[in-house]
Amino acid sequence: KELPPTMKCILASSHGTDINSLISMSEDHPQPTRNEGEILIQVQACALAPGDVRVLSGHCDYFQEPPEGFPYIPGGDVSG
């Protein structure tokens, strides 16, 4: 199935404690590209879990900076 060229997502701009000021909604963010050995799913629902809040607040030992920098798309709990 061909996916649309854009997607809705939340973008995190930096680390901090006021989560509402760190995230913004994008209605037309470009779809990610699928690399060799990866799959791309069409997400129907996504949530910010407590782990995402720890990452956004900067209190996560194993993830201090996003691999591709800010802004990044948080939310690993998905249904699709």
PDB file of N, H, CA, C and O in Angstrom:
ATOM      1  N   LYS A   1       0.845  -1.182   0.000  1.00  0.00           N
ATOM      2  CA  LYS A   1       0.000   0.000   0.000  1.00  0.00           C
ATOM      3  C   LYS A   1       0.888   1.242   0.000  1.00  0.00           C
ATOM      4  O   LYS A   1       1.827   1.341   0.789  1.00  0.00           O
ATOM      5  N   GLU A   2       0.592   2.164  -0.867  1.00  0.00           N
ATOM      6  H   GLU A   2      -0.171   2.083  -1.508  1.00  0.00           H
ATOM      7  CA  GLU A   2       1.345   3.414  -0.969  1.00  0.00           C
ATOM      8  C   GLU A   2       0.902   4.360   0.148  1.00  0.00           C
ATOM      9  O   GLU A   2      -0.289   4.618   0.318  1.00  0.00           O
ATOM     10  N   LEU A   3       1.867   4.870   0.900  1.00  0.00           N
ATOM     11  H   LEU A   3       2.835   4.661   0.762  1.00  0.00           H
ATOM     12  CA  LEU A   3       1.561   5.802   1.980  1.00  0.00           C
ATOM     13  C   LEU A   3       1.592   7.233   1.460  1.00  0.00           C
ATOM     14  O   LEU A   3       2.298   7.525   0.495  1.00  0.00           O
ATOM     15  N   PRO A   4       0.829   8.132   2.094  1.00  0.00           N
ATOM     16  CA  PRO A   4       0.871   9.538   1.675  1.00  0.00           C
ATOM     17  C   PRO A   4       2.261  10.128   1.925  1.00  0.00           C
ATOM     18  O   PRO A   4       3.011   9.602   2.748  1.00  0.00           O
ATOM     19  N   PRO A   5       2.616  11.207   1.230  1.00  0.00           N
ATOM     20  CA  PRO A   5       3.960  11.773   1.368  1.00  0.00           C
ATOM     21  C   PRO A   5       4.208  12.474   2.708  1.00  0.00           C
ATOM     22  O   PRO A   5       5.359  12.699   3.079  1.00  0.00           O
ATOM     23  N   THR A   6       3.144  12.819   3.434  1.00  0.00           N
ATOM     24  H   THR A   6       2.208  12.636   3.133  1.00  0.00           H
ATOM     25  CA  THR A   6       3.299  13.494   4.722  1.00  0.00           C
ATOM     26  C   THR A   6       2.534  12.748   5.808  1.00  0.00           C
ATOM     27  O   THR A   6       1.713  11.876   5.525  1.00  0.00           O
ATOM     28  N   MET A   7       2.824  13.112   7.066  1.00  0.00           N
ATOM     29  H   MET A   7       3.491  13.821   7.296  1.00  0.00           H
ATOM     30  CA  MET A   7       2.174  12.467   8.206  1.00  0.00           C
ATOM     31  C   MET A   7       1.970  13.486   9.321  1.00  0.00           C
ATOM     32  O   MET A   7       2.595  14.546   9.333  1.00  0.00           O
ATOM     33  N   LYS A   8       1.080  13.146  10.265  1.00  0.00           N
ATOM     34  H   LYS A   8       0.572  12.285  10.255  1.00  0.00           H
ATOM     35  CA  LYS A   8       0.913  13.915  11.484  1.00  0.00           C
ATOM     36  C   LYS A   8       1.901  13.382  12.506  1.00  0.00           C
ATOM     37  O   LYS A   8       2.132  12.175  12.574  1.00  0.00           O
ATOM     38  N   CYS A   9       2.488  14.269  13.300  1.00  0.00           N
ATOM     39  H   CYS A   9       2.301  15.250  13.244  1.00  0.00           H
ATOM     40  CA  CYS A   9       3.390  13.819  14.355  1.00  0.00           C
ATOM     41  C   CYS A   9       3.597  14.927  15.377  1.00  0.00           C
ATOM     42  O   CYS A   9       3.243  16.086  15.159  1.00  0.00           O
ATOM     43  N   ILE A  10       4.181  14.528  16.495  1.00  0.00           N
ATOM     44  H   ILE A  10       4.468  13.586  16.672  1.00  0.00           H
ATOM     45  CA  ILE A  10       4.623  15.480  17.508  1.00  0.00           C
ATOM     46  C   ILE A  10       6.119  15.655  17.324  1.00  0.00           C
ATOM     47  O   ILE A  10       6.848  14.677  17.164  1.00  0.00           O
ATOM     48  N   LEU A  11       6.577  16.898  17.345  1.00  0.00           N
ATOM     49  H   LEU A  11       5.985  17.693  17.475  1.00  0.00           H
ATOM     50  CA  LEU A  11       8.002  17.201  17.243  1.00  0.00           C
ATOM     51  C   LEU A  11       8.489  17.778  18.570  1.00  0.00           C
ATOM     52  O   LEU A  11       7.881  18.700  19.115  1.00  0.00           O
ATOM     53  N   ALA A  12       9.576  17.234  19.081  1.00  0.00           N
ATOM     54  H   ALA A  12      10.070  16.485  18.638  1.00  0.00           H
ATOM     55  CA  ALA A  12      10.197  17.764  20.295  1.00  0.00           C
ATOM     56  C   ALA A  12      11.351  18.667  19.890  1.00  0.00           C
ATOM     57  O   ALA A  12      12.194  18.274  19.084  1.00  0.00           O
ATOM     58  N   SER A  13      11.394  19.874  20.443  1.00  0.00           N
ATOM     59  H   SER A  13      10.709  20.193  21.098  1.00  0.00           H
ATOM     60  CA  SER A  13      12.390  20.865  20.040  1.00  0.00           C
ATOM     61  C   SER A  13      13.668  20.830  20.875  1.00  0.00           C
ATOM     62  O   SER A  13      14.721  21.264  20.407  1.00  0.00           O
ATOM     63  N   SER A  14      13.589  20.316  22.112  1.00  0.00           N
ATOM     64  H   SER A  14      12.734  19.963  22.493  1.00  0.00           H
ATOM     65  CA  SER A  14      14.760  20.291  22.994  1.00  0.00           C
ATOM     66  C   SER A  14      14.423  19.497  24.253  1.00  0.00           C
ATOM     67  O   SER A  14      13.320  18.967  24.385  1.00  0.00           O
ATOM     68  N   HIS A  15      15.378  19.419  25.171  1.00  0.00           N
ATOM     69  H   HIS A  15      16.274  19.849  25.063  1.00  0.00           H
ATOM     70  CA  HIS A  15      15.126  18.840  26.485  1.00  0.00           C
ATOM     71  C   HIS A  15      14.573  19.926  27.397  1.00  0.00           C
ATOM     72  O   HIS A  15      14.797  21.113  27.161  1.00  0.00           O
ATOM     73  N   GLY A  16      13.852  19.522  28.438  1.00  0.00           N
ATOM     74  H   GLY A  16      13.670  18.557  28.630  1.00  0.00           H
ATOM     75  CA  GLY A  16      13.353  20.463  29.431  1.00  0.00           C
ATOM     76  C   GLY A  16      12.306  19.806  30.299  1.00  0.00           C
ATOM     77  O   GLY A  16      11.967  18.639  30.103  1.00  0.00           O
ATOM     78  N   THR A  17      11.794  20.554  31.256  1.00  0.00           N
ATOM     79  H   THR A  17      12.069  21.502  31.414  1.00  0.00           H
ATOM     80  CA  THR A  17      10.811  19.987  32.182  1.00  0.00           C
ATOM     81  C   THR A  17       9.377  20.387  31.847  1.00  0.00           C
ATOM     82  O   THR A  17       8.443  19.713  32.282  1.00  0.00           O
ATOM     83  N   ASP A  18       9.176  21.461  31.087  1.00  0.00           N
ATOM     84  H   ASP A  18       9.935  22.008  30.734  1.00  0.00           H
ATOM     85  CA  ASP A  18       7.828  21.859  30.689  1.00  0.00           C
ATOM     86  C   ASP A  18       7.509  21.216  29.343  1.00  0.00           C
ATOM     87  O   ASP A  18       7.750  21.802  28.287  1.00  0.00           O
ATOM     88  N   ILE A  19       6.961  19.995  29.398  1.00  0.00           N
ATOM     89  H   ILE A  19       6.766  19.518  30.256  1.00  0.00           H
ATOM     90  CA  ILE A  19       6.732  19.208  28.185  1.00  0.00           C
ATOM     91  C   ILE A  19       5.869  19.965  27.186  1.00  0.00           C
ATOM     92  O   ILE A  19       6.112  19.884  25.982  1.00  0.00           O
ATOM     93  N   ASN A  20       4.867  20.697  27.659  1.00  0.00           N
ATOM     94  H   ASN A  20       4.669  20.762  28.637  1.00  0.00           H
ATOM     95  CA  ASN A  20       3.971  21.413  26.748  1.00  0.00           C
ATOM     96  C   ASN A  20       4.704  22.461  25.916  1.00  0.00           C
ATOM     97  O   ASN A  20       4.293  22.747  24.791  1.00  0.00           O
ATOM     98  N   SER A  21       5.784  23.040  26.450  1.00  0.00           N
ATOM     99  H   SER A  21       6.118  22.808  27.364  1.00  0.00           H
ATOM    100  CA  SER A  21       6.524  24.040  25.674  1.00  0.00           C
ATOM    101  C   SER A  21       7.556  23.389  24.749  1.00  0.00           C
ATOM    102  O   SER A  21       8.084  24.053  23.857  1.00  0.00           O
ATOM    103  N   LEU A  22       7.850  22.103  24.948  1.00  0.00           N
ATOM    104  H   LEU A  22       7.421  21.563  25.673  1.00  0.00           H
ATOM    105  CA  LEU A  22       8.863  21.411  24.147  1.00  0.00           C
ATOM    106  C   LEU A  22       8.313  20.758  22.894  1.00  0.00           C
ATOM    107  O   LEU A  22       9.045  20.547  21.927  1.00  0.00           O
ATOM    108  N   ILE A  23       7.019  20.435  22.906  1.00  0.00           N
ATOM    109  H   ILE A  23       6.424  20.607  23.692  1.00  0.00           H
ATOM    110  CA  ILE A  23       6.457  19.676  21.788  1.00  0.00           C
ATOM    111  C   ILE A  23       5.478  20.523  20.990  1.00  0.00           C
ATOM    112  O   ILE A  23       4.819  21.415  21.525  1.00  0.00           O
ATOM    113  N   SER A  24       5.399  20.226  19.711  1.00  0.00           N
ATOM    114  H   SER A  24       5.935  19.502  19.277  1.00  0.00           H
ATOM    115  CA  SER A  24       4.436  20.885  18.836  1.00  0.00           C
ATOM    116  C   SER A  24       3.884  19.836  17.869  1.00  0.00           C
ATOM    117  O   SER A  24       4.536  18.829  17.591  1.00  0.00           O
ATOM    118  N   MET A  25       2.704  20.081  17.373  1.00  0.00           N
ATOM    119  H   MET A  25       2.175  20.899  17.598  1.00  0.00           H
ATOM    120  CA  MET A  25       2.040  19.167  16.445  1.00  0.00           C
ATOM    121  C   MET A  25       2.334  19.594  15.018  1.00  0.00           C
ATOM    122  O   MET A  25       2.224  20.771  14.677  1.00  0.00           O
ATOM    123  N   SER A  26       2.704  18.640  14.194  1.00  0.00           N
ATOM    124  H   SER A  26       2.793  17.683  14.471  1.00  0.00           H
ATOM    125  CA  SER A  26       2.899  18.897  12.770  1.00  0.00           C
ATOM    126  C   SER A  26       1.871  18.091  11.998  1.00  0.00           C
ATOM    127  O   SER A  26       1.731  16.888  12.215  1.00  0.00           O
ATOM    128  N   GLU A  27       1.161  18.738  11.110  1.00  0.00           N
ATOM    129  H   GLU A  27       1.275  19.716  10.934  1.00  0.00           H
ATOM    130  CA  GLU A  27       0.145  18.069  10.295  1.00  0.00           C
ATOM    131  C   GLU A  27       0.711  17.585   8.963  1.00  0.00           C
ATOM    132  O   GLU A  27       0.078  16.786   8.273  1.00  0.00           O
ATOM    133  N   ASP A  28       1.907  18.069   8.597  1.00  0.00           N
ATOM    134  H   ASP A  28       2.421  18.719   9.157  1.00  0.00           H
ATOM    135  CA  ASP A  28       2.432  17.749   7.266  1.00  0.00           C
ATOM    136  C   ASP A  28       3.943  17.475   7.291  1.00  0.00           C
ATOM    137  O   ASP A  28       4.682  17.986   6.450  1.00  0.00           O
ATOM    138  N   HIS A  29       4.389  16.678   8.245  1.00  0.00           N
ATOM    139  H   HIS A  29       3.788  16.263   8.928  1.00  0.00           H
ATOM    140  CA  HIS A  29       5.797  16.289   8.334  1.00  0.00           C
ATOM    141  C   HIS A  29       6.093  15.242   7.262  1.00  0.00           C
ATOM    142  O   HIS A  29       5.271  14.351   7.047  1.00  0.00           O
ATOM    143  N   PRO A  30       7.230  15.316   6.587  1.00  0.00           N
ATOM    144  CA  PRO A  30       7.546  14.315   5.553  1.00  0.00           C
ATOM    145  C   PRO A  30       7.605  12.892   6.125  1.00  0.00           C
ATOM    146  O   PRO A  30       8.110  12.679   7.227  1.00  0.00           O
ATOM    147  N   GLN A  31       7.092  11.938   5.374  1.00  0.00           N
ATOM    148  H   GLN A  31       6.682  12.111   4.478  1.00  0.00           H
ATOM    149  CA  GLN A  31       7.173  10.532   5.781  1.00  0.00           C
ATOM    150  C   GLN A  31       8.637  10.118   5.863  1.00  0.00           C
ATOM    151  O   GLN A  31       9.446  10.573   5.055  1.00  0.00           O
ATOM    152  N   PRO A  32       8.996   9.261   6.824  1.00  0.00           N
ATOM    153  CA  PRO A  32      10.375   8.749   6.843  1.00  0.00           C
ATOM    154  C   PRO A  32      10.626   7.829   5.654  1.00  0.00           C
ATOM    155  O   PRO A  32       9.698   7.263   5.078  1.00  0.00           O
ATOM    156  N   THR A  33      11.874   7.697   5.309  1.00  0.00           N
ATOM    157  H   THR A  33      12.628   8.158   5.777  1.00  0.00           H
ATOM    158  CA  THR A  33      12.217   6.772   4.228  1.00  0.00           C
ATOM    159  C   THR A  33      12.594   5.421   4.825  1.00  0.00           C
ATOM    160  O   THR A  33      13.116   5.347   5.937  1.00  0.00           O
ATOM    161  N   ARG A  34      12.330   4.378   4.093  1.00  0.00           N
ATOM    162  H   ARG A  34      11.905   4.438   3.190  1.00  0.00           H
ATOM    163  CA  ARG A  34      12.639   3.018   4.531  1.00  0.00           C
ATOM    164  C   ARG A  34      13.993   2.637   3.971  1.00  0.00           C
ATOM    165  O   ARG A  34      14.227   2.713   2.765  1.00  0.00           O
ATOM    166  N   ASN A  35      14.885   2.225   4.863  1.00  0.00           N
ATOM    167  H   ASN A  35      14.696   2.163   5.843  1.00  0.00           H
ATOM    168  CA  ASN A  35      16.216   1.788   4.452  1.00  0.00           C
ATOM    169  C   ASN A  35      16.236   0.273   4.294  1.00  0.00           C
ATOM    170  O   ASN A  35      15.301  -0.417   4.700  1.00  0.00           O
ATOM    171  N   GLU A  36      17.298  -0.230   3.707  1.00  0.00           N
ATOM    172  H   GLU A  36      18.058   0.331   3.377  1.00  0.00           H
ATOM    173  CA  GLU A  36      17.477  -1.673   3.518  1.00  0.00           C
ATOM    174  C   GLU A  36      17.337  -2.401   4.859  1.00  0.00           C
ATOM    175  O   GLU A  36      17.961  -2.013   5.847  1.00  0.00           O
ATOM    176  N   GLY A  37      16.527  -3.442   4.890  1.00  0.00           N
ATOM    177  H   GLY A  37      16.020  -3.757   4.088  1.00  0.00           H
ATOM    178  CA  GLY A  37      16.334  -4.240   6.095  1.00  0.00           C
ATOM    179  C   GLY A  37      15.357  -3.655   7.089  1.00  0.00           C
ATOM    180  O   GLY A  37      15.216  -4.187   8.190  1.00  0.00           O
ATOM    181  N   GLU A  38      14.674  -2.575   6.739  1.00  0.00           N
ATOM    182  H   GLU A  38      14.788  -2.142   5.844  1.00  0.00           H
ATOM    183  CA  GLU A  38      13.698  -1.940   7.626  1.00  0.00           C
ATOM    184  C   GLU A  38      12.299  -2.077   7.045  1.00  0.00           C
ATOM    185  O   GLU A  38      12.130  -2.343   5.855  1.00  0.00           O
ATOM    186  N   ILE A  39      11.298  -1.892   7.902  1.00  0.00           N
ATOM    187  H   ILE A  39      11.436  -1.676   8.868  1.00  0.00           H
ATOM    188  CA  ILE A  39       9.921  -1.843   7.448  1.00  0.00           C
ATOM    189  C   ILE A  39       9.347  -0.481   7.830  1.00  0.00           C
ATOM    190  O   ILE A  39       9.843   0.169   8.751  1.00  0.00           O
ATOM    191  N   LEU A  40       8.334  -0.063   7.144  1.00  0.00           N
ATOM    192  H   LEU A  40       7.931  -0.591   6.396  1.00  0.00           H
ATOM    193  CA  LEU A  40       7.641   1.183   7.429  1.00  0.00           C
ATOM    194  C   LEU A  40       6.191   0.844   7.677  1.00  0.00           C
ATOM    195  O   LEU A  40       5.538   0.241   6.826  1.00  0.00           O
ATOM    196  N   ILE A  41       5.675   1.226   8.839  1.00  0.00           N
ATOM    197  H   ILE A  41       6.205   1.716   9.531  1.00  0.00           H
ATOM    198  CA  ILE A  41       4.280   0.922   9.162  1.00  0.00           C
ATOM    199  C   ILE A  41       3.448   2.199   9.144  1.00  0.00           C
ATOM    200  O   ILE A  41       3.958   3.291   9.392  1.00  0.00           O
ATOM    201  N   GLN A  42       2.180   2.047   8.853  1.00  0.00           N
ATOM    202  H   GLN A  42       1.765   1.160   8.652  1.00  0.00           H
ATOM    203  CA  GLN A  42       1.258   3.170   8.922  1.00  0.00           C
ATOM    204  C   GLN A  42       0.666   3.168  10.327  1.00  0.00           C
ATOM    205  O   GLN A  42      -0.127   2.291  10.668  1.00  0.00           O
ATOM    206  N   VAL A  43       1.049   4.141  11.134  1.00  0.00           N
ATOM    207  H   VAL A  43       1.694   4.853  10.857  1.00  0.00           H
ATOM    208  CA  VAL A  43       0.638   4.213  12.535  1.00  0.00           C
ATOM    209  C   VAL A  43      -0.772   4.772  12.628  1.00  0.00           C
ATOM    210  O   VAL A  43      -1.089   5.793  12.018  1.00  0.00           O
ATOM    211  N   GLN A  44      -1.605   4.100  13.389  1.00  0.00           N
ATOM    212  H   GLN A  44      -1.348   3.270  13.885  1.00  0.00           H
ATOM    213  CA  GLN A  44      -2.977   4.551  13.612  1.00  0.00           C
ATOM    214  C   GLN A  44      -3.109   5.329  14.921  1.00  0.00           C
ATOM    215  O   GLN A  44      -3.948   6.223  15.032  1.00  0.00           O
ATOM    216  N   ALA A  45      -2.282   4.989  15.910  1.00  0.00           N
ATOM    217  H   ALA A  45      -1.600   4.263  15.820  1.00  0.00           H
ATOM    218  CA  ALA A  45      -2.323   5.669  17.204  1.00  0.00           C
ATOM    219  C   ALA A  45      -0.932   5.632  17.822  1.00  0.00           C
ATOM    220  O   ALA A  45      -0.173   4.685  17.614  1.00  0.00           O
ATOM    221  N   CYS A  46      -0.609   6.664  18.578  1.00  0.00           N
ATOM    222  H   CYS A  46      -1.225   7.433  18.747  1.00  0.00           H
ATOM    223  CA  CYS A  46       0.699   6.759  19.228  1.00  0.00           C
ATOM    224  C   CYS A  46       0.509   7.456  20.571  1.00  0.00           C
ATOM    225  O   CYS A  46      -0.379   8.293  20.727  1.00  0.00           O
ATOM    226  N   ALA A  47       1.352   7.102  21.535  1.00  0.00           N
ATOM    227  H   ALA A  47       2.074   6.421  21.408  1.00  0.00           H
ATOM    228  CA  ALA A  47       1.256   7.709  22.860  1.00  0.00           C
ATOM    229  C   ALA A  47       2.634   8.097  23.362  1.00  0.00           C
ATOM    230  O   ALA A  47       3.637   7.472  23.018  1.00  0.00           O
ATOM    231  N   LEU A  48       2.668   9.139  24.182  1.00  0.00           N
ATOM    232  H   LEU A  48       1.854   9.647  24.461  1.00  0.00           H
ATOM    233  CA  LEU A  48       3.878   9.472  24.916  1.00  0.00           C
ATOM    234  C   LEU A  48       3.835   8.686  26.217  1.00  0.00           C
ATOM    235  O   LEU A  48       2.965   8.911  27.057  1.00  0.00           O
ATOM    236  N   ALA A  49       4.763   7.777  26.378  1.00  0.00           N
ATOM    237  H   ALA A  49       5.470   7.595  25.696  1.00  0.00           H
ATOM    238  CA  ALA A  49       4.837   6.934  27.564  1.00  0.00           C
ATOM    239  C   ALA A  49       5.733   7.604  28.609  1.00  0.00           C
ATOM    240  O   ALA A  49       6.423   8.574  28.295  1.00  0.00           O
ATOM    241  N   PRO A  50       5.731   7.100  29.841  1.00  0.00           N
ATOM    242  CA  PRO A  50       6.619   7.665  30.864  1.00  0.00           C
ATOM    243  C   PRO A  50       8.084   7.700  30.422  1.00  0.00           C
ATOM    244  O   PRO A  50       8.802   8.634  30.777  1.00  0.00           O
ATOM    245  N   GLY A  51       8.538   6.722  29.668  1.00  0.00           N
ATOM    246  H   GLY A  51       7.955   5.963  29.380  1.00  0.00           H
ATOM    247  CA  GLY A  51       9.910   6.728  29.162  1.00  0.00           C
ATOM    248  C   GLY A  51      10.178   7.896  28.234  1.00  0.00           C
ATOM    249  O   GLY A  51      11.263   8.477  28.266  1.00  0.00           O
ATOM    250  N   ASP A  52       9.200   8.249  27.406  1.00  0.00           N
ATOM    251  H   ASP A  52       8.318   7.777  27.381  1.00  0.00           H
ATOM    252  CA  ASP A  52       9.352   9.410  26.521  1.00  0.00           C
ATOM    253  C   ASP A  52       9.496  10.691  27.333  1.00  0.00           C
ATOM    254  O   ASP A  52      10.286  11.567  26.980  1.00  0.00           O
ATOM    255  N   VAL A  53       8.737  10.803  28.419  1.00  0.00           N
ATOM    256  H   VAL A  53       8.095  10.092  28.706  1.00  0.00           H
ATOM    257  CA  VAL A  53       8.814  11.990  29.277  1.00  0.00           C
ATOM    258  C   VAL A  53      10.190  12.074  29.936  1.00  0.00           C
ATOM    259  O   VAL A  53      10.743  13.166  30.068  1.00  0.00           O
ATOM    260  N   ARG A  54      10.753  10.930  30.354  1.00  0.00           N
ATOM    261  H   ARG A  54      10.304  10.043  30.247  1.00  0.00           H
ATOM    262  CA  ARG A  54      12.112  10.931  30.928  1.00  0.00           C
ATOM    263  C   ARG A  54      13.132  11.391  29.883  1.00  0.00           C
ATOM    264  O   ARG A  54      14.030  12.172  30.196  1.00  0.00           O
ATOM    265  N   VAL A  55      12.997  10.915  28.661  1.00  0.00           N
ATOM    266  H   VAL A  55      12.267  10.281  28.408  1.00  0.00           H
ATOM    267  CA  VAL A  55      13.912  11.328  27.596  1.00  0.00           C
ATOM    268  C   VAL A  55      13.784  12.829  27.349  1.00  0.00           C
ATOM    269  O   VAL A  55      14.791  13.532  27.274  1.00  0.00           O
ATOM    270  N   LEU A  56      12.554  13.323  27.222  1.00  0.00           N
ATOM    271  H   LEU A  56      11.735  12.752  27.283  1.00  0.00           H
ATOM    272  CA  LEU A  56      12.346  14.752  26.962  1.00  0.00           C
ATOM    273  C   LEU A  56      12.873  15.619  28.095  1.00  0.00           C
ATOM    274  O   LEU A  56      13.357  16.726  27.855  1.00  0.00           O
ATOM    275  N   SER A  57      12.784  15.126  29.328  1.00  0.00           N
ATOM    276  H   SER A  57      12.391  14.227  29.523  1.00  0.00           H
ATOM    277  CA  SER A  57      13.262  15.915  30.462  1.00  0.00           C
ATOM    278  C   SER A  57      14.781  15.869  30.596  1.00  0.00           C
ATOM    279  O   SER A  57      15.354  16.621  31.384  1.00  0.00           O
ATOM    280  N   GLY A  58      15.447  14.985  29.827  1.00  0.00           N
ATOM    281  H   GLY A  58      14.982  14.374  29.186  1.00  0.00           H
ATOM    282  CA  GLY A  58      16.896  14.866  29.891  1.00  0.00           C
ATOM    283  C   GLY A  58      17.379  13.935  30.980  1.00  0.00           C
ATOM    284  O   GLY A  58      18.573  13.907  31.277  1.00  0.00           O
ATOM    285  N   HIS A  59      16.475  13.163  31.590  1.00  0.00           N
ATOM    286  H   HIS A  59      15.504  13.186  31.349  1.00  0.00           H
ATOM    287  CA  HIS A  59      16.817  12.263  32.692  1.00  0.00           C
ATOM    288  C   HIS A  59      16.843  10.806  32.245  1.00  0.00           C
ATOM    289  O   HIS A  59      16.259   9.939  32.894  1.00  0.00           O
ATOM    290  N   CYS A  60      17.504  10.552  31.163  1.00  0.00           N
ATOM    291  H   CYS A  60      17.978  11.257  30.635  1.00  0.00           H
ATOM    292  CA  CYS A  60      17.584   9.197  30.626  1.00  0.00           C
ATOM    293  C   CYS A  60      19.048   8.889  30.324  1.00  0.00           C
ATOM    294  O   CYS A  60      19.644   9.505  29.441  1.00  0.00           O
ATOM    295  N   ASP A  61      19.627   7.936  31.056  1.00  0.00           N
ATOM    296  H   ASP A  61      19.142   7.436  31.774  1.00  0.00           H
ATOM    297  CA  ASP A  61      21.056   7.643  30.924  1.00  0.00           C
ATOM    298  C   ASP A  61      21.453   7.132  29.550  1.00  0.00           C
ATOM    299  O   ASP A  61      22.535   7.457  29.063  1.00  0.00           O
ATOM    300  N   TYR A  62      20.595   6.333  28.911  1.00  0.00           N
ATOM    301  H   TYR A  62      19.715   6.069  29.307  1.00  0.00           H
ATOM    302  CA  TYR A  62      20.989   5.700  27.641  1.00  0.00           C
ATOM    303  C   TYR A  62      20.616   6.524  26.422  1.00  0.00           C
ATOM    304  O   TYR A  62      20.967   6.140  25.306  1.00  0.00           O
ATOM    305  N   PHE A  63      19.928   7.630  26.586  1.00  0.00           N
ATOM    306  H   PHE A  63      19.643   7.942  27.493  1.00  0.00           H
ATOM    307  CA  PHE A  63      19.502   8.442  25.442  1.00  0.00           C
ATOM    308  C   PHE A  63      19.557   9.905  25.844  1.00  0.00           C
ATOM    309  O   PHE A  63      18.579  10.445  26.361  1.00  0.00           O
ATOM    310  N   GLN A  64      20.692  10.550  25.613  1.00  0.00           N
ATOM    311  H   GLN A  64      21.487  10.112  25.194  1.00  0.00           H
ATOM    312  CA  GLN A  64      20.822  11.957  25.979  1.00  0.00           C
ATOM    313  C   GLN A  64      20.464  12.891  24.836  1.00  0.00           C
ATOM    314  O   GLN A  64      19.814  13.913  25.058  1.00  0.00           O
ATOM    315  N   GLU A  65      20.871  12.565  23.635  1.00  0.00           N
ATOM    316  H   GLU A  65      21.398  11.735  23.455  1.00  0.00           H
ATOM    317  CA  GLU A  65      20.578  13.394  22.461  1.00  0.00           C
ATOM    318  C   GLU A  65      20.005  12.507  21.356  1.00  0.00           C
ATOM    319  O   GLU A  65      20.459  11.378  21.173  1.00  0.00           O
ATOM    320  N   PRO A  66      19.016  13.006  20.622  1.00  0.00           N
ATOM    321  CA  PRO A  66      18.485  12.227  19.501  1.00  0.00           C
ATOM    322  C   PRO A  66      19.585  11.954  18.484  1.00  0.00           C
ATOM    323  O   PRO A  66      20.431  12.818  18.256  1.00  0.00           O
ATOM    324  N   PRO A  67      19.595  10.773  17.865  1.00  0.00           N
ATOM    325  CA  PRO A  67      20.642  10.428  16.900  1.00  0.00           C
ATOM    326  C   PRO A  67      20.788  11.442  15.764  1.00  0.00           C
ATOM    327  O   PRO A  67      21.895  11.684  15.283  1.00  0.00           O
ATOM    328  N   GLU A  68      19.681  12.026  15.342  1.00  0.00           N
ATOM    329  H   GLU A  68      18.782  11.830  15.733  1.00  0.00           H
ATOM    330  CA  GLU A  68      19.724  12.991  14.234  1.00  0.00           C
ATOM    331  C   GLU A  68      19.489  14.415  14.714  1.00  0.00           C
ATOM    332  O   GLU A  68      19.214  15.301  13.905  1.00  0.00           O
ATOM    333  N   GLY A  69      19.593  14.644  16.015  1.00  0.00           N
ATOM    334  H   GLY A  69      19.817  13.924  16.672  1.00  0.00           H
ATOM    335  CA  GLY A  69      19.427  15.979  16.581  1.00  0.00           C
ATOM    336  C   GLY A  69      17.973  16.385  16.753  1.00  0.00           C
ATOM    337  O   GLY A  69      17.053  15.616  16.473  1.00  0.00           O
ATOM    338  N   PHE A  70      17.790  17.608  17.219  1.00  0.00           N
ATOM    339  H   PHE A  70      18.537  18.233  17.446  1.00  0.00           H
ATOM    340  CA  PHE A  70      16.453  18.175  17.389  1.00  0.00           C
ATOM    341  C   PHE A  70      16.066  18.924  16.132  1.00  0.00           C
ATOM    342  O   PHE A  70      16.958  19.415  15.441  1.00  0.00           O
ATOM    343  N   PRO A  71      14.793  19.043  15.791  1.00  0.00           N
ATOM    344  CA  PRO A  71      13.669  18.390  16.453  1.00  0.00           C
ATOM    345  C   PRO A  71      13.647  16.889  16.139  1.00  0.00           C
ATOM    346  O   PRO A  71      14.161  16.447  15.111  1.00  0.00           O
ATOM    347  N   TYR A  72      13.047  16.128  17.038  1.00  0.00           N
ATOM    348  H   TYR A  72      12.630  16.487  17.873  1.00  0.00           H
ATOM    349  CA  TYR A  72      12.883  14.703  16.793  1.00  0.00           C
ATOM    350  C   TYR A  72      11.463  14.292  17.141  1.00  0.00           C
ATOM    351  O   TYR A  72      10.741  15.037  17.804  1.00  0.00           O
ATOM    352  N   ILE A  73      11.065  13.120  16.700  1.00  0.00           N
ATOM    353  H   ILE A  73      11.651  12.515  16.161  1.00  0.00           H
ATOM    354  CA  ILE A  73       9.716  12.623  16.894  1.00  0.00           C
ATOM    355  C   ILE A  73       9.717  11.610  18.041  1.00  0.00           C
ATOM    356  O   ILE A  73      10.217  10.497  17.874  1.00  0.00           O
ATOM    357  N   PRO A  74       9.161  11.982  19.212  1.00  0.00           N
ATOM    358  CA  PRO A  74       9.078  11.026  20.311  1.00  0.00           C
ATOM    359  C   PRO A  74       7.873  10.113  20.134  1.00  0.00           C
ATOM    360  O   PRO A  74       7.026  10.350  19.272  1.00  0.00           O
ATOM    361  N   GLY A  75       7.802   9.093  20.931  1.00  0.00           N
ATOM    362  H   GLY A  75       8.490   8.901  21.631  1.00  0.00           H
ATOM    363  CA  GLY A  75       6.615   8.228  20.914  1.00  0.00           C
ATOM    364  C   GLY A  75       6.886   6.890  20.303  1.00  0.00           C
ATOM    365  O   GLY A  75       6.668   6.701  19.106  1.00  0.00           O
ATOM    366  N   GLY A  76       7.355   5.952  21.092  1.00  0.00           N
ATOM    367  H   GLY A  76       7.532   6.106  22.065  1.00  0.00           H
ATOM    368  CA  GLY A  76       7.640   4.605  20.590  1.00  0.00           C
ATOM    369  C   GLY A  76       6.502   3.633  20.790  1.00  0.00           C
ATOM    370  O   GLY A  76       6.541   2.517  20.273  1.00  0.00           O
ATOM    371  N   ASP A  77       5.472   4.046  21.544  1.00  0.00           N
ATOM    372  H   ASP A  77       5.441   4.953  21.964  1.00  0.00           H
ATOM    373  CA  ASP A  77       4.307   3.184  21.749  1.00  0.00           C
ATOM    374  C   ASP A  77       3.314   3.445  20.628  1.00  0.00           C
ATOM    375  O   ASP A  77       2.581   4.434  20.647  1.00  0.00           O
ATOM    376  N   VAL A  78       3.300   2.541  19.644  1.00  0.00           N
ATOM    377  H   VAL A  78       3.896   1.738  19.628  1.00  0.00           H
ATOM    378  CA  VAL A  78       2.457   2.767  18.480  1.00  0.00           C
ATOM    379  C   VAL A  78       1.549   1.568  18.203  1.00  0.00           C
ATOM    380  O   VAL A  78       1.806   0.450  18.650  1.00  0.00           O
ATOM    381  N   SER A  79       0.500   1.831  17.465  1.00  0.00           N
ATOM    382  H   SER A  79       0.290   2.738  17.101  1.00  0.00           H
ATOM    383  CA  SER A  79      -0.396   0.801  16.962  1.00  0.00           C
ATOM    384  C   SER A  79      -0.610   1.080  15.489  1.00  0.00           C
ATOM    385  O   SER A  79      -0.948   2.196  15.095  1.00  0.00           O
ATOM    386  N   GLY A  80      -0.411   0.063  14.689  1.00  0.00           N
ATOM    387  H   GLY A  80      -0.136  -0.844  15.009  1.00  0.00           H
ATOM    388  CA  GLY A  80      -0.563   0.321  13.261  1.00  0.00           C
ATOM    389  C   GLY A  80      -0.876  -0.922  12.476  1.00  0.00           C
ATOM    390  O   GLY A  80      -1.031  -0.859  11.257  1.00  0.00           O
TER     391      GLY A  80
END
